[in-house]
Amino acid sequence: MSDNATTIKLGEFEFDPVKTGETSDFRLGIEGVSGSGKTNTTAVLIEDLGKSPIPMLVLERLSLLSPVREEVENFIVVGGREEEGIDLVIPLEGIETVADMILDKGLNVIVELGTYKGMDDPTTQTQHKAAGKILQRINQKAEENLRSGNRKQIMVFADEVHMLAPERGSKLVKPRDEWVDLCNAELNTMATEGGNKGINLIGAFQRRSYTDKALVTQFDNLIVHRLGKKDRKDAASEIGVGTDEIGNLGTGQVFIYGNSTEHEPVGPQQVRLRRSPDPRQEAFEPPEPDSELSEVVSEIQEQVKDQVKKQRQKQDRVKQLEKKTDQLQEKLEEKEEELQNTKKLEKALDNLGEGNNDKAQATEEVKQKVEDLKQQKEKLRKDKQKEEQEKQELKTELEQAKERIEQLRQDYQEDSQAVHQLRNALQELLDVEKPEANMEMKEIESSEMKAIIEDTVQEEIDKKVSETSQLETSTPENVQEMILHDFQEKAISNLEEEVEEFTGKHYKLMAYLEAKGQGCNSMTALLREALGYENPGSNSRKWVKDLVEDGYMTKDKGGRIYPNLQEKVEKELEKYEVEDNQIEQVYQKLLQKIHAKA
């Protein structure tokens, strides 16, 4: 075998892919179905090429390649969370640091993409996000180095390329989000432009039919393992062998084809077993970085923490600015609506002018109307205050009437007792025994007297009974009902008059919300649903505020608006002991009136 640090030995065949290209770059594809030895071949290539001074980046998902650091020195394993075998934890916010480690510090890095799975929203493809941002930064930084005359060579190993850069429509990666597209695009950029920038790309994939076709065609060197039926035909046609030859390859057997073989197929060749542990077949203890490399890792870890902290502060600031922008946008929309209303007012003033459209005169007329409305409002306020005072006075009179009725009831009871006593006394007088002499005369006189007294007593009794009957027909309950009835009628009249004062917009808003029977999420939602206003301004919002202030609607702490007409009717009438059916009648009557005017 050659002593060159970049020489690869596959069976009996040796080649130096780095030396093969005139620009010292190469693009090598390794394909094979699961179980064909593809991962072992990839590990062998990393072990062989790891002797070179060219920095290496390995992107893997399943932790099958990280044990190669037992054979290749100065490998740092990067992950998204702390766990055994991870040397350096780099969150997604600072993942671009990996590109700096390779291009600036010349370190060998393995990125365990599986440790980034599910770090964000479960619907986000975070493994692709981590890989895509690393590749994007490498492409950018390599291009900057090229422009500045500081071109550097690196090697990028991408395992499971059929997952990192799936063909559009592939069912292997779902959902296909912006990060899948980014990863795919950056791998294609690396394959098409990497040679100029010093980037050597090695990609391993199972199914070329599942892998981005544009990327597959860029691999000018191929190592072909056993393939499935659907992929054999394309691969056999490209490298110039029979489909059966590819289908009959054993585990670890390969065909080699490309610039390194002067475009002649070589094989089958048996690839040696990897010297590093295969975690699928044996247990191993991940090695610790040496002291010098540990210091570098610690230094990078601190830099990453500072970078992530600044990044998060920046994100928080961006969120604050976005919130402030939204608030300013809302104010701008309100100002625009006010501007439109001002223009409409100016137009109205122009129309109000007579003769030569005297705006000054029209303005004075509008001001006078506004002043008149203010005076009317003040008058209504005073009237309402006066009615409240009268209401309180009537309430006092009602209490006094109750006291008077109670006094009359007591007097009646006392008079009833007196009549009863008088009747008993008279009866006792008539029952007294008389002397034998003149018995007949006295009996006659006694009979006449008894009749007179009984008639007199009966008159008194009838009089008292009459007074009592009249008193009973005017019981406290009846008097209360009469007085409360007047208050009920007055309260109902006040509600009807108050409803009459609203505008057509008020009626429409009340009618919609009462018909809906449930709340709206906000004033904006209510105005949009009831009136069709997409961007309501302060004037239209005032209609809702009026109804909330007057109690026809309610607003909770979250800004939701609820119907409240029935509750308002109950609140206005409950103090007068109104029956539930009458409250319902008043509510339905007001609701009909609102619908009629909406």
Phi, psi and omega in degrees: 000147180291156179275355180301138184289343182252018180279136178248137178241116178242101186066236179268359186258129177242144173203156179246096184296328181292320182283339184297316182280142180294329180266013177059042173220158178210160177230114187240128177253135178242115182235149180172148179288167178300131180091001181272352180101012184298315181294321178298317180297318179299317179296322179297317179299318179296320180295319180290314183281346180292347178282346183279161179279002182282124180299147184235142171240130178240121176255115180223156184253334192245010177062031180267344184256343184299334178296350180296346180290351172286340179255332182248123183284161173062033173267131176248128180264121183254139177216172181270350179211161181284125173198168184298135180094352178263120180275325188221122179265121179233114177295168180301327182297335183242019188296337179297344179303331180303319179298321179292323179299323183279308187279329182265319184260350178068031182270154171269128187229134169248125179254117177276092184297333180299334180284353179262357183294131176074016181286331176255208174304136182304337180277354181268134178278082187290332176296317177292326178297315180297311181295317183297319181290324176296310182296322179298316181293322178298314179300317180294313184292321178296323178292321177297317179298321179297315181293328182272003180078021183240043183298133180232145178270141173220162175243133179240116175260122178243107178273154179057049182297332178296341175266322181286325181228068183287149173297142180300132184097353180295143180270359184286328184238113178220137354282158177270103184254190184297331183282328174296316179296321179296312181300315179300313183296319183289325175294321177294320177297319180295323181286326184270326185247351187300327182302317179295329185267355179092018182260121176259123187249129174236120182236134179247134182211155181272312186235115177292335179288339177265353184258147181308120186297320180299324180288316182301320182292344181276346179284109182271000172227139183228140168241110188255122172263189177298137183237162174286167185301320185291334183261344184299317186299312181296315181294316180299319180295322184288319185262351174084039174230173180279153180296326180293324179299320178288320181293335183266004181295138177274175180298126179087355177270142186218159163253140179245137185206145174140204180302323183291339180248015183054038175060035172240133181293137177239126179144181000291144176239141179266117180280136179296163174284147179297146177278332178283157182297142172261110186298345178281344186240341183208150176278150179207159179258116180302129182289151176271143176299148178294172187301319181294317180290327178297321178296320178296316179299315180298318180296315180295321180301318178295318179299320180295317179301315179297318182295316180296319179300313179296321180297317180291323175298320178295318179296319177297319179296320179298317179298318178298317179294322178296318178296317179295323178297318178298318179296317179295323179296320179295317178296321179298318179297321178295318179295321179296321178293319177298322179297317179297320178295324178296318179297321178295322179295318178299319179295320179296321178295322177299320181289331181287333182295147179247156178063259183264024178054055182291099183296325182299315180296317180297321179296318179298321179295318178296317179299320180295321178295320177298317180296319178299317179297321178298317180295320178297319179298318179295320179297317179297323178296316179294320178299317179297320178296319179296319179295322177297320179294315178298322178299320179292320179296316179297325178297320178295316179299321179299317178297318179295320179298320177300317179296318180296319179298318179298322178295317178297321178299317178296316178301319180297317179296320179295316180296322179297320178295319180297316179299317179298319179295317179299318178298318181294319179297317179298320181295320178296320179299318182288335183274356181293135181290145182251154177298161182293321181292146179052030184299317185293317180298316183293326179296322179295312180298319180296323180294318180294315180298318180300319180296318181297313183296318180298320178297317180298313180297319181298322177299315179298318180297313180300319180299313180295319179298319179298314179298320181294320179298315178298320179295319182293326178291343177245060180291164178303325182294317180295318179298318178298317181298320180298315182290315180298325179301318179298317179295320179301312181299320180294318180295318179297318179298320180297317179300315182295319179294322180295319178296325182297337186279349184283164178266175180299325179295319177301315181299316182297318180296315180295315182299317181296312185291321178294320179293322180294322175077005178211171187283163171252151186296333184195172174301318182300317180297319180296315181293326178290316183287320186275323186243351179081018180276116180283321181231073183294143180256194185294325181295313181291328178294331181296329178300317179292319180299321178302313183292327177291315180297323182277357175090006180277343174221162175234156180229125180272180183295334179277000178090002179285144182251131182236151175290146184214016183298313183296320179295324178295317179298316179299318182296320182288328187257343186296332181291344182254018175056046180278140179293154182299321182294328178287323176300316179298319179298315179296317179300313180296323180296314178296319181297319177298320181294320179294315179298323181294328183265353187291000000 
